[in-house]
Amino acid sequence: MLTRTFLIRLLLPLLFFLAGPFSFGAKAQSTYTLETGIGQDSVNRFSRRLPWYAAGGAAVYISGLALLNEAWYKEKDRTSFHWFDDSKEWKQMDKAGHFWGAFHESRLGVDLLLKAGVPENKGIWYGGALGFVLQTPIEYFDGRSPAYGASLSDIAANAAGSLAVIGQQLAWGENRLIPKYSFHRTRYAPLRPNVLGNGASQEFLKDYNGQTYWISVNLAKFLPSQSRFPKWLNPAVGYGAEEMVFNDPDTNRTIGLEAYRQYYLSVDLNWQAIPTQSKFLRSAFYVLSIFKFPAPALEYNGRKGWKMHALHY
């Protein structure tokens, strides 16, 4: 649902920016200290500070809920809690946004808990649930709004994002398949700026036509250790949709538009595989890892067939 994905895209980079210096590269305690050179004393110090970080994160989250309530619901009538099936709307781009957001919130939760020295299984399960825990309560706001309604498909997308982190951590001890987000401006937002955004900053959050969701595959992790395949280069598959000014197909057709899906094949930069001794850069790379690096891409869609992009955002 549009309200929910708006909040996800607004807050997720902020959470990663605040927590990035403390969570980059975190794994189970033994491997973390081995790979980063951070000793047990540093882990213990971080563990003692974790409640303060959690309190700061909670403050950011509660502020986000207050912002959502102020921006979307304060001046609107409230109804009794109800459900609404939006699973067929916007070519499921909003569901991809929920999956992306829940995944990275859960990824952040796991990294923080493991760095704090929490036992591996507990860190994976408790931290991995974070995305679902943070995102699902927002359905209550939608469920009380006459214009929306709580969505089971949103909840399912939240759960899928969190489970994708938990499953990879249990199977491989790391995340090898990373959902990412990219955006480019389109001609559609000016046709309905109150919904799709007025200006670049709003369109980044609201215009589904310019958004692409990717799965970036850390191929080097699946190859033999002696492989020379560059660790910093990932293949990536993407999904997008276009010509969505109105969700209703008939209304869309009245302005000459017919929504269609887009599929992409591209390459991506694995930021966290770039060697550096700089704590600042490692933190920056951790934050950047939620976004897809602009690169050439091959697109296929049912409307125009195959199309090559010299650089796709």
Disulfide bonds with the S-S distance in Angstrom:
none
